[in-house]
Amino acid sequence: MKNKIILLGPPGAGKGTQAKLLAAKNGLAHLSTGDILRDEVARGTDLGKKAKEYMDRGDLVPDQLIIDMIRGRLDESAGFILDGFPRTVTQAEALEKIVAMDIAINIALSREDVIKRLSSRRVCRKCGKIYNLLYNPPAVDGVCDECGGELYQRDDDKREVIENRYDVYEQATAPLIGFYKERGLLVDVDGSKGTEEVTEQIAAALVS
Ligand code: AP5
């Protein structure tokens, strides 16, 4: 099975949801640059302070900060899933110099669906489980089914910030589709399907 996996796709395509499922099922490490940055912000580190202004606007954090942050976390000998990285051609070129990836899965979703999903996303403050008020609501309003933690709405899940994130995706990240196609690593997945169906599409790509 391919086990060095990049999950590409616009904000809200389901990268985090699928990465958590894949990691749990296959014993892979899950590296989310968004989660790492949010942790740095919460802890008030120097990196977190620098990153926050970009994240609040929905802009990308500068490449060099991200590349330095991720470099030490990639264990070349083990399997891992990259969620939210690389995000620019510069980041993808830096990654190529660190480790050879097996596959880049592009989870496609329209702008309209992205806005709908992200405006209704909620995340557990304690364990990070991802919910959706429309498609995957918790049993009790505001409370995580898994750990009882508080559910919150991300600061960047406001409509105007979501719109900017999608614009930034189209301009800076969508070129990676061609980048990985040229290298024979790209597989397209239809992100508009239900969670289980998307998982099945990804599972099939990993063994083909
Ligand atoms: P990051 O945290 O990476 O955000 P993102 O890429 O915008 O992705 P999201 O986490 O919003 O969405 P997702 O695809 O994981 O979807 P999810 O599974 O949650 O980045 C945040 C910020 O950090 C960036 O804006 C930037 O500033 C900075 N940053 C991070 N990485 C960077 C980098 N490499 N370079 C520079 N800056 C960087 O699902 C979304 C919702 O949909 C949920 O509610 C979920 O329950 C629901 N859902 C999921 N799948 C389905 C389905 N199949 N059907 C119905 N609902 C579904």
Residues whose N, C-alpha, C, O or C-beta is under 5 A from the ligand:
A	BS01	AP5	P10 P11 G12 A13 G14 K15 G16 T17 Q18 T33 G34 D35 L37 Y54 M55 G58 D59 L60 V61 I66 D83 G84 F85 P86 R87 R117 S120 R121 R122 I130 Y131 N132 Y135 N136 G191 K193 G194 T195 V198
